[in-house]
Amino acid sequence: MDNMTAALVGGLFDESGISAYARPVLFGTAGDAVRDALPDAVEKCYFVHDDREPALDGAESLALDETNRFASLKALPECGHVLVLAAPFGLAEEDALFHLAETHVTTGYGVSVLAAEQQGFDAEGQPVPRDTHCFAALFTYEMLMKALESGAADLDGLVAAAVAAGAQKGVAVTNKIYAINDGAAAFMAQVTMMQRINFGLVKKGVQIFDPTNTYIAPDADIAPGAVILPGCHIRPGCKVGAGAVIGPNSILEKAEIGAGTTVNSSQVYESKVGEKATVGPFAYIRPQCVVGDGCRIGDFVELKKSTIGNGTKVSHLTYIGDATVGERVNFGCGTVVVNYDGYVKNQTVIGDDCFIGCNTNLVSPVKLGDRVFTAAGTTVTKDVPDGALAVARARQTTLDGWNDRRRAAHEKK
């Protein structure tokens, strides 16, 4: 299967002017879904489009011939085989295009097409598709160039021209093809992708409580033994370890979650959480964070661009930004790392085994050594050495009977 090129032919718009390849499907576009479904044998991908359609990541742009979309394929560089996609589509079987490529190359056919659901066989033993409209066809480069000489304006015409030019035609059959030409079709393609992804993970040993209400990107790496609860969005670039429990109602994006960790009703973006940690409910881990093993990131805690050492507990109502935190640190409720002075984001460093009292403000840049204790309500503006207590608050004053006198005065009025 060497030297294979893919060409995605654009120029398809609905009545409202929305490009078929740009339609949202799961966590990307219809173009992304088709590109990701290409067989491994494809060495280079081209997207045929003009200025009306955005470029497709991972594909080289090829100028669209507005009079005949497929005439643009004449500009393809020479190669062994060309996989032509006439429209974006969703597939019920993940390896359908791989089987098309395998069939085409091993049989030596001049052209092979992908068809949905066969209804029998012809006189030569070839499967006869139920829907004869073609969305994907694989040509030898030489045969594609011959077919393009016919001036055919659709893929069915190109296939027929190849056969007329002497090509043997092969057919690879798949269960269902959802051509994405409008919003309803894009939704059906998304449902098909979700079923394929989610049930594939279930077969692998991942427990998904509600596959119809769980949204997982095709590239997500989820280990057997993980549990995904309803309402979760596991977006591209995520990795989830064995025994982790994600959800309900959690969002992961480019996140790595360690084995045995729980992420409950929380959001983790472009960050790493270690093993046997707990996150949430309602925690928000922003990009460039590293949370160690055995940590607790509790309710209404926000982390930003910070490293949290193993065994540290940040239980609730706390903001930590631009900080390096050691191991086994305990944060009391309402702690704020005051990292921004209106112009510059400054750094805070906290050593191991510290106890940060409730409602402590750590005004960056500041450094706390190991085993530091901050009293509740303290605002720390200077570095604190190892083993010290930091207290920065006014002394309490108690005025006996003050409130009783105040109440009595108001009652007289």
N, C-alpha and C positions, 0 to 999 in steps of 0.2 A: 504493500500500500504506500510505497514511497512516492514523493513528489506530487502530493495532492493539494489542490487549491480549492477554496470555497468562495463563491460569489453570491452575496445577498443582494437581490435586485429590488431597489426601492422605487420611489415614484408612485406609491399607493396612498391615496388620501380619501377620507370619507367626505360627506357633504359639508361638514363643518371645517374642513381643511386640516384635520388632524392626521398626521402620518401614522400609517399602520405600524411601522417599526418603532415609533416613539411612544406608543401607548403603554401606560403603566401596567405591569404584570408582576405580582408578588413584590419583590424588593428592587425591581429594575424595570426595564422596558421590554417590549416584545422582541426588540432586536437583541437585547442582552440574553434573553431566554434562548433564542435560536443560536446565537454565537456559542453559548455555554453548552449546547447540546451537540455541537459538531464533533465528529469522531476524532480520536487522537491522531489519526493519520493525516489530518489537515495541517499542512505546514504554514500556510499563509491564508489570510482571510481578507476579502475585499467587500466594501459596501458601495453599491452603485446608487448615487444620490446627487441631488443638486442643493442649492442654497435653502430650499424650503424645508429640508430635513437636517437635523443635527447629525454630526459625525458619530460614528459608533466606536466606542472604546475597544481597542484590540483588533480593529479592522482598518485597512488602508482604503481611503476614499477613491472612488473611480467616478468620473463625470457621467452624469445621466444624459442619455439621448432622449429628449422629450418626445420625439416622434415615434420612437420604438425603444421601450425600456431595455429590451434584450440585445439590441444592436450595440449597446455599450460594451458587451462582453468581448467584442473584437479586440479591445485594448488590453485584454488580459495577457500577461507574459506567458511564454511557453512553459509548459509543465507536463506531467504525466496524465493527470486526471483532473477534471473540474466538477465540483459539486455545486449545482445551481439551485438556489432557493428562490422560488417565484414570489413568496410571501412569508411573513412570519407566522409561526404556528406553534401550538403546544402539542406534545406527544404523550400518549398514555404509557408508552414504554421508553424508558430512559435510553436504551441501547439501540433504538430503531435505526438511527442513522449509521451506527457502527455496523449493523447487519447489512445495510444497503451497501456500504463501502466494501465489506468483506465479500458479499455476493458478487459485486461488480468486478473486483480485482481477481478473485479466484476463478471465475468463469471466463474472464476475458471478453465479456460483452462490450460492444461499442457504446451502449447506453443502458442504464438501469434506473428504474423509477421506484419511489416509495409510495405504496398505496395502502389505503385503509380497508381492512376486512375483505377477505376474498369470498367470492360466491361460487367458486368452482375452478376448473382447470380447462384450458383450451386444448386443441388437438395435439399440440406439442408438449403438453404437460405443464405449461406455464400457468401460475395462478391468475385468475381473472378477478380484478378488484370490483367491489360493489360500487365504489365511486371512482369513475375513470378520470376525474379531473386531477391533474398532477401538480403538486406543490414542490417536490424535490426530485431532481434527476441528476445522475452522475454520468458524465461523458468522458471518454478519452479526449484529450485536448484536440487531437486531429479531427475527431468526429464532430466535436462542438463547432470548430471553425467551418467545417463543411455544412453543418446544419444552419449556421448563421447566414450563409450565402443565400438561403431560401427567403430571407426577409421575414421569417415568422415573428409574430408580435406577442406570442405567449409561449409558455413552456411546453404546453401540449403540442403546439405547432413545431417547436424545435425538436421534440422527441420524434414526432412523425417524420420530420425532414431527415433526421439521423437514420431512421429505419429505411426511408426511401433511398438513402445514400449507401445502403448496404450493411448498416449496423445490426447486429443481433441485439434484441431487447430483453433485459432481465427485469423481474419484478420482485421487490422485497415487500412483504406484507406486515403491517403493524395493526394494533387493535383499533386505534382511533387517532385521527388528526384533526385538531381544532385550528382552522385558519383564522388568524386574528385580523379581521377587517372592520370591526366596530367595537364599542364598549361591551356589548353583551358577549361577543365572541372572546374578548380579552378576559372577561370574568370566567367564562367556561374553561379557557386555557389555564387560568390561574388555579381553578378548582382541581383540574387534572394534574397540574404540577404539584399542588399540595398533597393530593392523595398519593402520588408517586413517591414524593419525598418522605412523607410521614409514615406510610405503610412500609417503605423500605427500611426506615429506622426501627419500626416496631419489629420487623423480621430480624433485624440485627441484634435486638435485645434491649432497645430503649423503650421505656414505658411512657406512652403518650395517652393521657386520660381522655382527651377529646380531639381527635385528628381534624375534625371540621372547624375547630376554633383554636387552632395552633398553627402559627405561620413561621416556617423554617426555611432559610435560604438553602439552595442546592449545595453550596460549598461548606455548610456548617459541619464541623467534625464533632459528633456527639458519641461518646463512648457507651458501649453496652452497660446496662445497669443504671444509667442516668434516668431521671424522672422529669417529664415535662408536663406541667399542669396547664389547665385551660387558660386561654387569653394571652399566651406568650408570643412575642415577636423576637425571633432569633435571626438577626439580619446577617448579611454577608460578613465573612471573616471571623466567625466565632468558633471557639473550641470549648467543649464542656466535658469534664472528666467523669470517670465512673462513679456512680453513687451520688452525684450531685442532684439536687432538686431545684428546678427552675420554675418559679411561679407560685401561685397564679399571677397573671397580669404583670409579667416582667418584660422588659425590653433589654436585649443585648445587642451591641453593635461593635464589631471588631474587638470583642471581649474574650478573654481566656479565663475560664472558671475551673478551679481545681477540683480534684476528686473529693467527694463527700461534703462539698460546700452547698449551702442553701442561699438562693436569691429570691426573696419573697416580696412580690409587689414592688419591685425596685427597678432602677435603670442603671446600666453599666455601659460606658462608651469608651472604646479604645484603651482599655485598661486590663490589668491582670489581677485576679483574686486567687489567693493560694488555696491550699487544701484545708478541709474541715473548718471553714470559716462560715459565718452567718452574715447575711446582708439583708437589711430591711426589717419590717416593712417600710416602704416609702423612703428608701435611701436613694441618693443620687450620686453616682460615681462618674465624674467627668473625665475627659481624656487625660492620658499620661499619668495615671495613678498605678501604683503597685501596692497591693494589700497582701500581707504575709499570711502564713499558715495560722490557723486557730484564732483568727481575729473576729471581733464582733463590730460590725458597722450597723448601728441600730436605726430606729425610726427617726425620720426627718434629720438625717445626717447628710451633709454634702461634702464631698472630697473633690479637690481640684489640683492636678499636677503635684501630687504628694506621694510619698513613700511611707507606708505604715508597717512597722516591724512585727515580727511574729508575736502572737499572744496579746496584742494590744486591743483594748476595749474602748470603743467610741459609741456609747450606748444610745444617746438620744440628743436631739436638738443642738447640734454642733456643726460648725463650719471649719474645715481645715483646708487651707489653700497655700500652695507654694511652700510646703513644709516637708522636712525629713523627720520622721518620728521613730524612736527606738522600739525595743521589744518590751512587752509586759507593761505598757503604759496604760493608765486608767484615766479617761476623760470624764469629768463630771458634766451634768446637764448644762447646756447653755454656753459652752465654751466657744470662743471665736478667735480664730487666728486672723488678726487684722493685717492683712498682707498688702493692702493697696493704700497709698498715700494720696491718690488722685492723679499721680503722674507715673509712678514706678511700682511694679509688683516686687515685693521684698521677701526674703527667705527667713524661715523660722526653723531652728534645729532643736529637737527635744531628745534627750538621752534615754537610756534604758531605765525601767523601773520607776518612772516618775508618776506622781499622783497630781492630776490637774483638777483643782477644785471647781465646783459649780460656778458658772458665770465668770470664769476667768477670761480676760482679754490678753492675748499675747500680741503685742504691737511689734510687728516686724520692722527692721531686722533685729532678731533677738535669739539668744542661744541659752538653753537650759541644759545643765549637765546631767549626769546620771543621778537617780534617786532624789530628784527635786520634788518638793511639795509646795503647791501654791494654794493659799487659803481661798475659800469661797469668796467671790466678789473682787478678786485681785486683778489689777491691771498691771501687767508686767511690761516695762519699757527698757529695762537694763538686763544684761546677762546675769544668770544665776548659777553659782558654782555647784559642784557635786554635793549632794547630801543636804542642801540648804532648804530653809523655809522662806518663801517669798510672800510677804503681806503688803498690800498696797491699797489701803482703804481708810476712811475716816473712823475715828473711835466712836463707838456708840454712846449716845447721850440719852438718858431716861429722865423724863420730867414727870414726877408723880402727880396723878390726878388731872393732868392736862386735858385729856379727852373727855373726862367726866364734866369738867367745867365748860368745855366747848359745847357738849350736847345740851347741858342745862341752859346755856345762853340761847341756843337755837330754839329750844322748846318754849321759852318765855315769849319769843317772837311769834 
